[in-house]
Amino acid sequence: MGGTGFDLKSCARPNILALQPYRCARDDYKDDGKITLLDANENAHGPSLIGLRDQFLDSIGSKLIKFSGLNRYPDPHQNELKQLLCDLRQSPKHSNHLKPDNLFVGVGSDEAIDALIRCFCVPSVDKILICPPTYGMYTVASQINDVEVVKVPLDVEGESPSFDIRPSSIQEILRSDPRIKLIYICSPGNPTGKLVDQRKLKYLLEMNNWNGIIVLDEAYIDFAGEGQSLACWVNDYPNLVVMQTLSKAFGMAGIRLGFAFAPVEIARLLNNLKAPYNISSPTSTLATQAVSGPGLTVMSNHRELIIEQRARVIQELPRFSKIGRFLGGSDANFLLVEILNAPKDSGGVPDNVSAREVYTRLAETKGIVVRYRGDELGCKGCLRITIGTDQETNKLIRKLGEVFQEI
Ligand SMILES: Cc1ncc(COP(=O)(O)O)c(C=O)c1O
């Protein structure tokens, strides 16, 4: 499957294709606890952690992080964790099996965003394409790498915009600008909270005569319902990369663990260019716990609670007369909602001044921080509200009520 025109050998940067990755002795000999490790200039006396050395960071599950092992470099390949991530995303409907060679694991998916740009875009020559409103790090990573950003907005026109991608407009721009190497598509979108239409994505993946990569950012995919991830498609399309993270549904933002499923050849390039020990051993151990057995049950339970609260916020916020529509979708753990300048039945319309006022009052006088998104394309007057616990929803509703009384 896939369109014609994609050729990895001419799409990736020549210096990356030619890169000899850093090799260490532990590529050949794994630390099994029995061999004497005199290869990596570590400190055999252990970590500088008085009082903690013999303690465990965590005592849940069978795998523990013993602080006394922190003087050793972590596994550079993370194959055990990668296998669990493949098991997590393997779709029973899909005959092509995901395998550890399909994966890049990084310090958050933010590392994958940057690694892809470094892999495919020659600074000050190549470009990326994004579809605003979207996640801000695609642009930041491009700017850091001196790579231009071309924008083809989501469909934000009309009375009820779909906030979906516009494949034929994207195709037109790609035809006129051969320097575009990467397209970042966020699904569910941030800040739109909406899944991208799979048929539109297929249209792009089956486009002929384009030599570039489509990156699908699925950071919020677990909130979108069972079986929505398209990670398995990376073995159907030679130029698709699907990024995910443990920062959202798995509640592990603090350990910084993101990953990208990719066709084996692309995953190899990404792994060649990463720092050899990018995933720390505490991160790896905790991630392994999160994506196996009891960790998955915890994630599922927390997700249920978040989905319940999401439904509650959708139901209860419109009772306030200055709350407008929810824009986008409800496929993520946040909602994008309009703040009006007057009550709905008096002709109130979404308004940035009012949205800013609500945002600031909530933060400065009520102790609740949401995100002002009114300046994003198609998001006039909008706040993006993350869905929290039951108590947090109670507080949100109560404090929003107070703010609306005051303004
Ligand atoms: C769409 C999207 N992608 C990626 C990320 C980054 O995730 P990570 O914590 O894995 O770097 C975020 C974080 O908010 C996000 O909203």
The ligand as an SDF file (V2000), in Angstrom:
LIG
                    3D

 16 16  0  0  0  0  0  0  0  0999 V2000
   -0.3990   16.6690   20.8650 C   0  0  0  0  0  0  0  0  0  0  0  0
    0.7530   16.4710   21.7810 C   0  0  0  0  0  0  0  0  0  0  0  0
    1.7980   15.7880   21.3590 N   0  0  0  0  0  0  0  0  0  0  0  0
    2.8540   15.5750   22.1400 C   0  0  0  0  0  0  0  0  0  0  0  0
    2.8970   16.0890   23.4110 C   0  0  0  0  0  0  0  0  0  0  0  0
    4.1490   15.8950   24.2200 C   0  0  0  0  0  0  0  0  0  0  0  0
    4.0910   14.7970   24.9790 O   0  0  0  0  0  0  0  0  0  0  0  0
    5.3240   14.2620   25.8020 P   0  0  0  0  0  0  0  0  0  0  0  0
    5.0120   14.5440   27.2360 O   0  0  0  0  0  0  0  0  0  0  0  0
    5.3750   12.8140   25.4910 O   0  0  0  0  0  0  0  0  0  0  0  0
    6.5580   14.9820   25.3300 O   0  0  0  0  0  0  0  0  0  0  0  0
    1.8270   16.8180   23.9130 C   0  0  0  0  0  0  0  0  0  0  0  0
    1.8610   17.3750   25.2680 C   0  0  0  0  0  0  0  0  0  0  0  0
    1.0440   18.1210   25.7190 O   0  0  0  0  0  0  0  0  0  0  0  0
    0.7200   17.0270   23.0670 C   0  0  0  0  0  0  0  0  0  0  0  0
   -0.3500   17.7350   23.4550 O   0  0  0  0  0  0  0  0  0  0  0  0
  1  2  1  0
  2  3  1  0
  2 15  2  0
  3  4  2  0
  4  5  1  0
  5  6  1  0
  5 12  2  0
  6  7  1  0
  7  8  1  0
  8  9  2  0
  8 10  1  0
  8 11  1  0
 12 13  1  0
 12 15  1  0
 13 14  2  0
 15 16  1  0
M  END
$$$$
